[in-house]
Amino acid sequence: MEILAILIPVSLLLVGIGLGAFFWAIRNKQFDDPQGAAERILMKDWDDRPKP
């Protein structure tokens, strides 16, 4: 039973780190256009040379 005194705070810490990373990703607009990049490569009107 003493192990619960260690495992519960560690698990809460890991959940907090995960939530922090998730909200950081949302704030930095990581999830704005998930389909756009995947479909952009299939478009026929793309240029071989990037614009300067």
N, C-alpha and C positions, 0 to 999 in steps of 0.2 A: 504493500500500500504506500510505502514511502516514495516509490517511483512516480506515483501520480503527482506528487508535489513538484517533480521535475518536468514530467511530460506535459502537463496542462499549460504551464507558462511557456514552454518551448513551442507548443503547437499554436498558442495564441500569438506568439511572436512571429511565427512563420505565416500565419493568416494575415497579420498586420503588414508584413513585408509584401505579400502577394497583393493585397488590396492597394497598398501604396504604389506598387509597380503598375497595376491596372489603371488607377486614376492618373498616374503620370503619363501613361500612354494615351489616355483620352485627352488630357490637357494639351499634349503635344501633337494632337491630330493624327495619330497613327491609324485610326480606323475610319478616316473620312471617305476614302474611295477604294474599297477592297476589290471591286470588280473592274475598275478602270484600268489598272495596270495589267491585269490578266487578259483583258480584251484588246488592249492597245497594240500588243504585238501581232495580233491577227488582222489588223486593219491594213488595207492595201495602199492607203495614201500616206504612208510614212516615208521619210527621206533617209537615204543612206548616210548623209552627212548632217551632223547636228548644226543648228543655227548658231552663229557666234554671239 
